[in-house]
């Protein structure tokens, strides 16, 4: 596991809205997302980091062998790098980012499993 993908501290943690990788705000800004940066362009772009990550997430998975893990299969992250991942990420990517992903042939599936109560 590359140490760059492991959060360096427990403050300012954020999760990618596309793959659910968890890193600090500064790590996302400095390195981008190790799985999605060619799609989301977060590296050296703090605005994109705020748009494409969320500080509100539930659970944490330490993924060591993505190709062998049943948890990775369940979470649909077998193609992702080793690292720490959120189980659920609150929020959605902005519509313009989703449209860009669709134009590149990437289907976006929200990782937000929270339910809202409606009357």
Residue frames relative to the residue before (quaternion, step in Angstrom):
aa qw qx qy qz dx dy dz
X 1.0000 0.0000 0.0000 0.0000 0.00 0.00 0.00
X 0.3968 -0.7056 0.5374 0.2363 3.52 -0.89 0.93
X 0.4731 -0.6956 0.4624 0.2801 3.56 -0.84 0.94
X 0.5605 0.6108 -0.3932 0.3977 3.61 1.18 -0.36
X 0.6927 0.4748 -0.2895 0.4592 3.60 1.14 -0.51
X 0.6060 0.5358 -0.3579 0.4664 3.60 1.25 -0.19
X 0.5071 -0.6465 0.4628 0.3328 3.61 -0.87 0.88
X 0.4084 -0.7408 0.4877 0.2156 3.56 -0.89 0.97
X 0.7800 0.0518 -0.0308 0.6229 3.59 1.25 -0.38
X 0.5326 -0.6478 0.4461 0.3126 3.56 -1.26 0.24
X 0.5964 0.5280 -0.3718 0.4768 3.59 1.26 0.02
X 0.8368 0.2084 -0.1688 0.4774 3.54 -1.24 0.56
X 0.2880 0.7587 -0.5331 0.2393 3.59 1.02 0.74
X 0.0376 -0.7727 0.6336 -0.0027 3.53 -1.14 0.79
X 0.2504 -0.7560 0.5867 0.1470 3.56 -1.20 0.54
X 0.4996 -0.6461 0.4934 0.2992 3.56 -1.00 0.87
X 0.4251 -0.7251 0.4875 0.2363 3.58 -0.88 0.94
X 0.6591 0.4931 -0.3152 0.4724 3.60 1.21 -0.26
X 0.8328 0.1656 -0.0675 0.5238 3.63 0.77 -0.96
X 0.4104 -0.7469 0.4113 0.3233 3.62 1.33 -0.28
X 0.3066 0.7380 -0.5334 0.2773 3.63 1.16 0.45
X 0.2316 -0.7800 0.5710 0.1091 3.59 -0.94 0.93
X 0.1535 0.7439 -0.6347 0.1424 3.54 -0.89 1.07
X 0.5894 -0.5330 0.4332 0.4253 3.57 -1.25 0.03
X 0.6776 -0.4712 0.3738 0.4231 3.54 -1.30 0.35
X 0.6815 0.4940 -0.2892 0.4559 3.59 0.88 -0.94
X 0.6359 0.5226 -0.3356 0.4581 3.61 1.01 -0.74
X 0.6391 0.5033 -0.3308 0.4784 3.60 0.98 -0.79
X 0.6798 0.4856 -0.3045 0.4576 3.59 0.90 -0.86
X 0.7068 0.4694 -0.2686 0.4560 3.60 0.92 -0.86
X 0.8162 0.2529 -0.0987 0.5099 3.60 0.88 -0.98
X 0.3967 -0.6761 0.5114 0.3520 3.59 1.15 -0.50
X 0.6101 -0.4987 0.4313 0.4395 3.56 -1.28 -0.29
X 0.4677 -0.7104 0.4559 0.2621 3.58 -0.77 1.04
X 0.7099 0.4230 -0.2554 0.5019 3.61 1.20 -0.41
X 0.8362 0.2903 -0.0666 0.4605 3.56 0.90 -0.96
X 0.4194 0.7596 -0.4566 0.1964 3.61 1.15 -0.14
X 0.6203 0.5332 -0.3639 0.4456 3.61 1.06 -0.55
X 0.6932 0.4348 -0.2683 0.5084 3.59 1.26 -0.33
X 0.7946 0.3362 -0.1532 0.4819 3.58 0.92 -0.92
X 0.2370 -0.8312 0.4791 0.1531 3.62 1.26 -0.29
X 0.2145 0.8072 -0.5182 0.1840 3.58 0.77 1.05
X 0.5335 0.6497 -0.4112 0.3524 3.59 1.13 -0.52
X 0.8495 0.0134 -0.0777 0.5217 3.57 -0.82 1.13
X 0.6512 0.4640 -0.3125 0.5128 3.60 1.16 0.61
X 0.2204 -0.8252 0.5083 0.1103 3.58 0.15 1.31
X 0.6110 0.5479 -0.3629 0.4413 3.63 1.00 -0.69
X 0.6626 0.4905 -0.3009 0.4794 3.59 0.96 -0.86
X 0.6045 0.5457 -0.3579 0.4568 3.61 1.06 -0.69
X 0.6777 0.4786 -0.2948 0.4740 3.60 0.89 -0.87
X 0.6742 0.4989 -0.2954 0.4575 3.62 1.02 -0.76
X 0.8020 0.3485 -0.1362 0.4656 3.58 0.92 -0.94
X 0.7061 0.3406 -0.2703 0.5588 3.59 1.26 0.22
X 0.2139 -0.7608 0.5966 0.1396 3.54 -1.30 0.27
X 0.3795 -0.7091 0.5454 0.2359 3.55 -1.09 0.71
X 0.6554 0.4806 -0.2979 0.5008 3.57 1.30 -0.11
X 0.2791 0.7431 -0.5629 0.2303 3.56 -0.40 1.24
X 0.3182 -0.7422 0.5629 0.1761 3.56 -1.27 0.43
X 0.8436 0.1936 -0.1540 0.4767 3.53 -1.12 0.78
X 0.1211 -0.7788 0.6125 0.0608 3.52 -1.24 0.44
X 0.1289 -0.7757 0.6167 0.0372 3.55 -0.90 1.02
X 0.1999 -0.7303 0.6381 0.1398 3.58 -0.94 0.90
X 0.1145 -0.8354 0.5375 0.0057 3.55 -0.30 1.30
X 0.1141 -0.8269 0.5505 0.0117 3.56 -0.50 1.23
X 0.7926 0.1139 -0.0380 0.5978 3.61 1.03 -0.80
X 0.2035 -0.8384 0.4906 0.1222 3.59 0.33 1.22
X 0.6947 0.4965 -0.2879 0.4336 3.59 0.94 -0.86
X 0.7368 0.4044 -0.2246 0.4931 3.62 1.16 -0.48
X 0.6063 0.6189 -0.3339 0.3713 3.59 1.19 -0.35
X 0.3923 -0.7014 0.5385 0.2535 3.59 -0.86 0.92
X 0.5912 0.5575 -0.3651 0.4543 3.59 1.15 -0.58
X 0.6386 0.5157 -0.3221 0.4717 3.60 0.99 -0.81
X 0.6370 0.5119 -0.3301 0.4726 3.59 1.00 -0.75
X 0.6557 0.5183 -0.3037 0.4573 3.57 0.94 -0.93
X 0.7298 0.4146 -0.2171 0.4984 3.58 1.00 -0.88
X 0.3711 -0.7474 0.4615 0.3013 3.60 1.32 -0.16
X 0.5198 0.6184 -0.4324 0.4006 3.57 0.89 0.98
X 0.2602 0.7930 -0.5128 0.2013 3.60 1.12 0.58
X 0.6740 0.4915 -0.2815 0.4742 3.60 1.18 -0.53
X 0.5835 0.6218 -0.3465 0.3909 3.58 1.30 -0.17
X 0.6027 -0.5615 0.4330 0.3659 3.55 -1.32 0.38
X 0.6159 -0.5086 0.4394 0.4109 3.55 -1.29 0.30
X 0.3767 0.7180 -0.5242 0.2603 3.57 -1.02 0.76
X 0.5952 -0.5334 0.4525 0.3956 3.54 -1.31 -0.40
X 0.0701 -0.8127 0.5779 -0.0230 3.56 -0.86 1.05
X 0.4382 -0.6618 0.5402 0.2796 3.54 -1.17 0.65
X 0.4800 -0.6452 0.5069 0.3105 3.57 -1.14 0.61
X 0.7823 -0.0028 0.0298 0.6221 3.57 1.02 -0.85
X 0.1457 -0.7869 0.5965 0.0616 3.58 -0.96 0.88
X 0.3284 -0.7550 0.5381 0.1807 3.57 -0.71 1.09
X 0.6947 0.4383 -0.3523 0.4485 3.55 -0.85 1.01
X 0.2562 -0.7483 0.5943 0.1452 3.51 -1.35 0.23
X 0.5599 -0.5799 0.4637 0.3676 3.55 -1.19 0.52
X 0.5701 -0.5857 0.4402 0.3717 3.62 -1.10 0.58
X 0.6502 -0.5582 0.3593 0.3696 3.58 -1.14 0.70
X 0.6583 0.5103 -0.3312 0.4435 3.62 0.93 -0.80
X 0.6372 0.5071 -0.3277 0.4791 3.61 1.07 -0.66
X 0.6322 0.5210 -0.3248 0.4727 3.60 1.00 -0.81
X 0.6431 0.5134 -0.3190 0.4703 3.60 0.99 -0.81
X 0.6374 0.5177 -0.3236 0.4701 3.60 0.98 -0.81
X 0.6424 0.5196 -0.3185 0.4647 3.58 0.99 -0.84
X 0.6564 0.5107 -0.3099 0.4608 3.60 0.94 -0.89
X 0.6447 0.5164 -0.3229 0.4620 3.58 1.02 -0.76
X 0.6898 0.4429 -0.2643 0.5081 3.59 1.21 -0.54
X 0.5518 -0.6479 0.3718 0.3709 3.58 1.29 0.12
X 0.5328 0.6019 -0.4124 0.4286 3.58 1.23 0.42
X 0.2464 -0.7661 0.5725 0.1569 3.57 -0.71 1.03
X 0.2809 -0.7655 0.5629 0.1348 3.55 -0.92 0.97
X 0.0335 -0.7647 0.6435 -0.0065 3.52 -0.92 1.00
X 0.4346 -0.7183 0.4832 0.2484 3.55 -0.58 1.18
X 0.3059 -0.7464 0.5656 0.1717 3.56 -1.07 0.78
X 0.4584 0.6717 -0.4389 0.3822 3.56 1.31 0.36
X 0.0478 -0.8210 0.5689 -0.0056 3.58 -0.40 1.21
X 0.4136 0.6877 -0.4945 0.3339 3.58 1.22 0.24
X 0.2761 -0.7517 0.5743 0.1700 3.53 -1.11 0.63
X 0.2757 -0.7493 0.5765 0.1737 3.53 -1.03 0.75
X 0.3715 -0.7120 0.5529 0.2222 3.52 -1.06 0.78
X 0.0193 -0.7964 0.6043 -0.0144 3.54 -0.72 1.08
X 0.3102 -0.7534 0.5550 0.1677 3.54 -1.09 0.73
